[in-house]
Amino acid sequence: MDTTILTADKDPMGAAIADYFTHHKANKLRVFSSQFDEDEIPVKQLFRTAATMPILERTALEIANGNILDVGAGSGCHALALQEMGKKVCAIDISPLSIETMKQRGVYNTRLINLFDEQFTETFDTILMLMNGSGIIGRLEKMPDFFKRMKQLLRPGGCILMDSSDLSYLYEDEDGSFEVNLMGDYYGEIDFQMQYKDIKGNPFEWLYVDFQTLSLYASEHGFKSELVKEGKHYDYLAKISRIND
């Protein structure tokens, strides 16, 4: 698995987050993909409060307990909400700009580290992976490595709270049938690239995974999956518990 830490010249999201925090406004955070038209991420949404978060995220924050790891914490919105709830959280990110912003916003425990860097050896009761948290896995073929890493970081009886989306709806015909090439790549494997002002990041792989597929991989690697809640647009929150072994 990739253990990259970003540099400022390749960190468009971090630059957008730092800009918004400093100036209370930001330019477009543009998103490119070979599979979709150009899109953008509204930077203001990265600073949302618990009250304005989607129901899946609010549910995850309520369920999270013990020593919590917030993966890809960004601006720190989830970590701050957890702190306000009196919960203990460690917020990690691969963006130095995001880490600095989180510190200035009052996140107590931040760490500039990649989730897959094995020098990071702390253990947690809850690992929080929100905002399409399955994305950092990249591709289905990396699922075994992902769950191996989760066993290193999770305490016995601990769990992962992850949200994702089932993109099969993009391939649905009017009659309800699906046109998915079963011989091709998994339909939830997407390539992305971001740009903020003149800062363009490297292309990266992002995984959206349906709950059934996620559950299958989890069970093969010593985890039990529970569908906690479904969103309004093919998204869902899963609780993936480590089976004591």
C-alpha positions in Angstrom: 0.0 0.0 0.0 1.1 3.6 -0.7 2.7 5.4 2.3 3.0 8.8 0.6 3.2 12.1 2.5 2.2 15.1 0.3 4.4 18.1 -0.5 2.9 21.6 -0.8 3.3 21.7 -4.6 1.2 18.5 -4.9 -1.4 19.2 -2.3 -4.4 21.0 -3.8 -6.9 20.0 -1.1 -4.6 21.1 1.7 -4.0 24.4 0.0 -7.8 24.9 -0.4 -8.3 24.1 3.3 -5.6 26.4 4.4 -6.9 29.2 2.2 -10.5 28.9 3.5 -9.4 28.8 7.1 -7.2 31.9 6.7 -9.4 34.0 4.4 -12.9 32.5 5.0 -13.1 31.9 1.3 -11.5 29.7 -1.4 -11.3 29.2 -5.1 -12.6 26.2 -6.9 -11.2 22.8 -5.8 -11.4 21.1 -9.2 -11.8 17.3 -9.6 -10.9 15.5 -12.8 -11.4 11.9 -13.8 -11.1 9.9 -17.0 -14.5 8.3 -16.2 -16.5 11.5 -15.4 -16.9 15.1 -16.3 -15.0 17.7 -14.4 -16.5 18.4 -11.0 -15.6 20.5 -7.9 -15.6 20.1 -4.1 -17.2 23.0 -2.3 -14.4 23.9 0.2 -16.9 25.4 2.7 -18.4 21.9 3.1 -15.0 20.6 4.4 -15.6 22.9 7.4 -19.1 21.8 8.3 -20.2 21.5 11.9 -21.8 18.4 13.4 -25.2 20.0 13.0 -24.8 20.3 9.2 -23.2 16.9 8.6 -25.0 14.2 6.7 -26.9 11.7 8.8 -24.4 9.0 8.1 -21.5 11.0 9.5 -23.5 12.1 12.5 -24.4 8.5 13.2 -20.8 7.4 12.9 -19.7 10.1 15.4 -22.3 8.9 17.9 -21.3 5.3 17.6 -17.5 5.9 17.8 -16.1 5.1 21.2 -12.9 4.5 23.1 -9.6 5.6 21.5 -10.7 6.9 18.1 -8.6 7.3 14.9 -9.9 9.8 12.4 -8.3 8.9 9.0 -7.8 11.6 6.4 -9.1 14.2 8.8 -8.8 17.1 6.4 -9.9 20.3 8.1 -10.6 18.4 11.3 -14.4 18.8 11.3 -15.0 15.2 12.6 -12.2 15.4 15.1 -13.6 18.7 16.5 -17.1 17.3 16.7 -15.8 14.3 18.6 -13.8 16.5 21.0 -17.0 18.5 21.7 -18.7 15.2 22.5 -16.0 14.5 25.1 -14.4 11.7 23.1 -10.7 10.9 22.6 -9.5 11.2 19.0 -6.3 11.1 17.1 -6.6 12.9 13.7 -4.2 11.8 10.9 -3.6 13.1 7.4 -1.0 13.0 4.7 -1.2 16.8 4.1 1.1 19.1 6.2 -1.2 22.0 5.3 -4.3 20.2 6.7 -2.4 19.2 9.8 -1.4 22.8 10.5 -5.0 24.0 9.9 -6.3 21.3 12.3 -3.9 22.4 15.0 -4.9 26.1 14.6 -8.6 25.1 14.8 -8.0 23.3 18.1 -7.7 19.6 17.3 -5.7 18.4 20.3 -4.0 15.3 18.8 -2.9 15.4 15.2 -0.4 13.3 13.3 1.2 13.8 9.9 1.3 10.1 8.9 0.0 7.8 6.3 -2.5 5.1 7.5 -0.4 2.4 5.9 3.0 3.5 7.3 3.9 0.7 9.6 6.0 3.1 11.8 2.5 4.2 13.0 1.9 1.5 15.7 -0.7 2.9 18.0 -3.9 0.9 18.5 -7.5 2.1 18.6 -11.0 1.0 19.5 -12.6 2.8 16.6 -11.2 3.7 13.2 -13.2 6.4 11.5 -13.2 6.5 7.7 -15.7 9.1 6.5 -16.5 11.0 3.3 -16.3 7.9 1.2 -13.7 6.5 3.5 -13.3 3.3 1.5 -11.6 5.5 -1.2 -8.1 5.3 0.2 -8.1 1.5 -0.3 -7.8 2.4 -4.0 -8.7 -0.9 -5.7 -10.4 -4.2 -4.7 -7.2 -6.1 -5.1 -5.8 -4.1 -2.1 -8.5 -5.2 0.2 -6.4 -8.0 1.8 -3.6 -5.6 2.6 -6.1 -3.1 4.0 -7.6 -5.6 6.4 -4.2 -6.8 7.4 -3.3 -3.3 8.4 -6.6 -2.9 10.2 -5.7 -5.9 12.4 -2.5 -4.1 13.3 -4.2 -0.9 14.4 -7.5 -2.2 15.9 -7.7 -3.5 19.4 -9.5 -6.8 19.9 -13.2 -6.1 19.6 -12.6 -2.8 17.9 -14.4 -1.6 14.7 -14.1 0.4 11.6 -16.8 2.9 10.8 -16.7 3.5 7.1 -19.0 5.1 4.6 -19.1 4.5 0.9 -21.4 4.4 -2.1 -22.6 1.8 -4.6 -22.0 3.2 -8.0 -24.0 0.5 -9.8 -26.8 3.1 -10.2 -24.6 4.8 -12.9 -25.0 1.8 -15.1 -28.7 1.2 -14.6 -31.0 1.2 -17.7 -34.5 2.5 -17.7 -35.9 -1.0 -17.3 -33.9 -1.5 -14.1 -31.2 -3.8 -15.6 -27.5 -3.1 -15.3 -24.9 -2.8 -18.0 -21.7 -3.6 -16.1 -18.8 -5.3 -17.8 -18.1 -8.2 -15.5 -14.8 -8.9 -17.4 -13.5 -5.4 -16.8 -12.4 -3.5 -13.7 -14.8 -3.3 -10.7 -17.2 -0.4 -11.4 -16.3 1.3 -8.2 -12.7 1.8 -9.1 -12.3 5.4 -10.1 -9.2 7.6 -11.0 -9.1 11.1 -9.8 -6.9 14.2 -9.9 -7.4 17.5 -8.1 -6.4 21.1 -8.8 -6.5 24.2 -6.7 -5.4 27.4 -8.4 -2.1 26.4 -10.0 -1.5 23.4 -7.7 -2.2 20.1 -9.4 -2.0 16.9 -7.4 -0.8 13.5 -8.8 -3.5 11.2 -10.1 -4.8 8.7 -7.6 -7.1 5.7 -7.4 -10.2 5.8 -5.3 -12.5 2.9 -4.4 -16.3 3.1 -4.0 -17.5 -0.3 -2.8 -21.0 -1.8 -2.5 -21.8 -3.2 0.9 -22.1 -6.8 -0.3 -18.6 -6.8 -1.7 -17.2 -5.1 1.3 -18.8 -7.7 3.6 -17.4 -10.5 1.6 -13.8 -9.3 1.8 -14.3 -8.4 5.5 -15.5 -11.9 6.3 -12.6 -13.5 4.5 -10.1 -11.6 6.7 -11.6 -12.0 10.2 -14.1 -9.1 10.3 -17.9 -9.0 10.6 -19.8 -6.3 8.7 -23.1 -4.6 9.7 -25.1 -2.2 7.6 -25.7 0.6 10.1 -27.6 3.1 8.0 -28.3 3.9 4.3 -28.3 7.4 2.9 -30.5 9.0 0.3 -28.3 8.4 -2.7 -26.9 4.8 -2.8 -24.5 5.7 0.1 -24.3 3.8 3.4 -22.5 3.5 6.7 -20.9 0.2 7.7 -19.6 -1.0 11.0 -16.8 -3.5 10.4 -15.9 -5.3 13.6 -12.8 -7.2 14.3 -13.6 -10.8 15.4 -11.5 -11.7 18.4 -8.8 -14.1 17.4 
